[in-house]
């Protein structure tokens, strides 16, 4: 009888000539000769073996493995790869790597993985706290409040194709998802920042096929639709018109400028305004509940109010700053709640830029505000709008060009020094640039705001323009025509012209065509079509041309 060795798996004493069979059986083999001769032990072994077979993949055919007993040391048996009934090789395990459940050793691969304490730890807080129903949406009561048009359409499940227009972080994507969910529709979400027309076409085909097979409505949500050119936006026209799918688009830019007019006529535009300070505080409080236990972290309303003000209605930016602040907190066990200071939140925010797009609607809104503030002689407001532009990265030469225009359009003959000052401002900005030229621009803006105003020349030129567009192009009277040749003199060019320096006092002579005699472009009694009533403020159109 050979000696016994200790099993490296179950630590039982096994005869040396039985160690291989014991290992092949998953440590279920007999440990001594008495168990080999005991029928109950054999039966128990068989039952346990059947149980083990169900735990692993059952082989197609059960064959009793045949092994040739050979003598080897316990160290060599640990290194040896064991062969299972199905012929697959299993790497050896260590005694600490296995466990026993109901008398059956469990390989390490079958042990359940440890679940993290927080399954949503890697999900951005802004996405984790995103509302899933209208009841959790903060703000926009004028849009989705009880009795509003959009709320009624949602409840009746008759929402048409629409475009959501609003600033960043105002909830456009959230509202689109809620609308699609409320309609019980097939939903596909795309973004013009990462998808192209081919992706949209594929999604449209899927939506169309889904509708034909199930009869279920299909919704395609396209974020940042203004990133598509108007030619690319043409793709949506036929399917939206035929009702193959419902389009919900979101944009931060004015749809009048950045969305195809034909597509606008097929969609309803809903405007989402900025979230108010109280709405932002509610959003931040709700977001905190997804990350920290109630009472463990304290953030005062003053801190949240300041964060909401700095973020200017952008809920996403505010939540991201709050999340970074929460992540920076120590993980040590504290019995006392942690108070988050305003300084900690501001460090996480690190706001370095203003909401301003040099080619977007805000660009034209602010330059219009600057022009009208100077026209209204409000130097404080004018300086504020000037600062909003230049400190957000606007080209100072653009602002200087607008000041040159203002000097003649609004100040005009009331102060003839305004135009030279505006021109000097433009040249100075060319020489030194930003940031040094901010004081020069402020000097000119303040002067123009305080200067007396006269639009006499401006209105006279508008009358001239209107007359030229509406009247016939009358010929120049003969007596004031140029006559440099003999032929032209024979044709009476310049005949009868009175050279003014040769006369004392007023010279009786006409200079307008006979058909326009008596017209006075400087008279306020003349009928003038105001461009402000037909196409918006004149400076708005000029700003568009200037860029």
Secondary structure as UniProt FT lines:
FT   STRAND          4..6
FT   TURN            8..10
FT   STRAND          13..15
FT   HELIX           16..18
FT   HELIX           19..24
FT   TURN            25..26
FT   HELIX           33..37
FT   HELIX           39..55
FT   HELIX           74..79
FT   STRAND          82..83
FT   TURN            85..86
FT   STRAND          89..90
FT   HELIX           95..97
FT   STRAND          99..101
FT   TURN            102..103
FT   STRAND          104..106
FT   HELIX           108..110
FT   TURN            119..122
FT   HELIX           125..128
FT   HELIX           134..136
FT   HELIX           141..144
FT   TURN            146..147
FT   HELIX           149..155
FT   TURN            156..157
FT   STRAND          162..166
FT   TURN            168..169
FT   HELIX           172..182
FT   TURN            183..184
FT   STRAND          186..191
FT   TURN            192..194
FT   HELIX           197..214
FT   STRAND          218..223
FT   HELIX           225..227
FT   HELIX           230..233
FT   HELIX           235..242
FT   STRAND          246..251
FT   HELIX           255..258
FT   HELIX           261..264
FT   TURN            265..266
FT   STRAND          268..272
FT   HELIX           277..288
FT   TURN            289..291
FT   TURN            294..296
FT   STRAND          297..299
FT   HELIX           301..311
FT   TURN            312..313
FT   HELIX           315..327
FT   STRAND          338..340
FT   HELIX           342..349
FT   TURN            358..359
FT   HELIX           361..375
FT   TURN            376..377
FT   HELIX           379..390
FT   TURN            391..393
FT   HELIX           396..406
FT   HELIX           407..411
FT   HELIX           412..414
FT   HELIX           417..432
FT   TURN            434..437
FT   HELIX           438..450
FT   HELIX           456..470
FT   HELIX           478..480
FT   HELIX           486..490
FT   TURN            491..496
FT   HELIX           500..502
FT   HELIX           514..516
FT   TURN            517..518
FT   TURN            521..522
FT   TURN            524..525
FT   HELIX           531..535
FT   HELIX           538..546
//
